[in-house]
Amino acid sequence: MGHKAQAQEIADTGVMVNGIKANQDVLAQRKIDIAFANALQADVDACIALNTEQETLKAKLKEKTEEFDGAFTAMLKKAGEARKIIKMDMPQSSWREFGINDKR
């Protein structure tokens, strides 16, 4: 039997809170009272808020990753062009000055 997804756990816990509130007279004997239900609901609310923030951050991370990938590709293309010119126009003994460690 597998674990439930976090969103399902949050939803199920919210249902549990409602059940606790509806049956507090029976559950209060075991220290599961309205204060407990309210604290649990606060935890549910916090999880919902944090999950929403996390999803927003994931979307921003994806955007930044795409932005980085584009910039990185452009950098590699320019560096490749420079490398070709340097290798054609400069003596091999000076290539290290440009960060080129090739033998040819």
N, C-alpha and C positions, 0 to 999 in steps of 0.2 A: 504494500500500500504506500503510495507516494505522498509527499507533502503537498499541501495546498499552496496556491500562489499567494503572495503577500496581499494582493488586493482582495482575494477571497477571505483570507484570515481577518482582515480589517472589517469587511462587511459582516462576516459571521460574528465577530466580537460586538459589533453594533447591535445585532439582533439579540445577542446574549444580554447586553445592557438593558434592552427593553424587557426581556424576560425577567431579569433580576428585579427591575422596578415593579413589574406587574405581580411578582410573587415575593415581595420583600418581607411579608409577615412570616412566611415559612423559613426563608433563608436567613433572616436576621439572627436566628438562634445560633447560626454557624459563622457569625461575623461578616456575612455577605449582606450588608445593609445598604441603605440609600447613599450613604457617604462613599461606600466602596463602589457602587454603581456610578456615581458622579465622577469619582477618580478614574475609573475605567473608561468612561465616556471621554474624559479629558485626554486620556492616552490615545483613544481612537481618533479624536480630533487632531491631536498632534501628529499622529502617523499620516493622516490624510494630508495635512498641510506640508509635512516634510516630503511625502511622496510626490506631491504636486511640484514642489520646489526642485526635487531631484529630476523629474521628467523635464522640467524647463532647462535645467543645467545640461542634461543629456542632449537636448536639441541644440543648445548653444555650442556644446562641445563638438557636435557633428558639423555645425556651420564653420567653426574655427578650424577643424580638421580639414575640411574642404578648402578653406582659404589658405591654410598652410601648404597643402598638397599643390595647389596652383602656384604659389610663390616658390616652392621648392623645385617644381618642374621648370619654371622660368629660370631660376638660378642655375640649374644643371645645364640647361640649353646654352645659356650665355657662357658658362664656364667651359663647356665643350667647344664652343666656337673659339674662345680665347686660347684654349689648350692647343687646338689645331694650328692656329696662327703662330703661337709661341714656338711650337715644335718645328714649324717650317722656317721661321725667320731668325730664331735664336740658336746659338751653338748648344749642343747637348750638355756641355759642361755647365751651362747656366740654368738649366731647367729646374734644378732644385730650388733656386731662388723664387720660383713661381709655384712651388709645391708639387712639381711633377717629378716623380721618382722612376719614370719609365726608362728602360734601357734603349729603346728605339723611338 
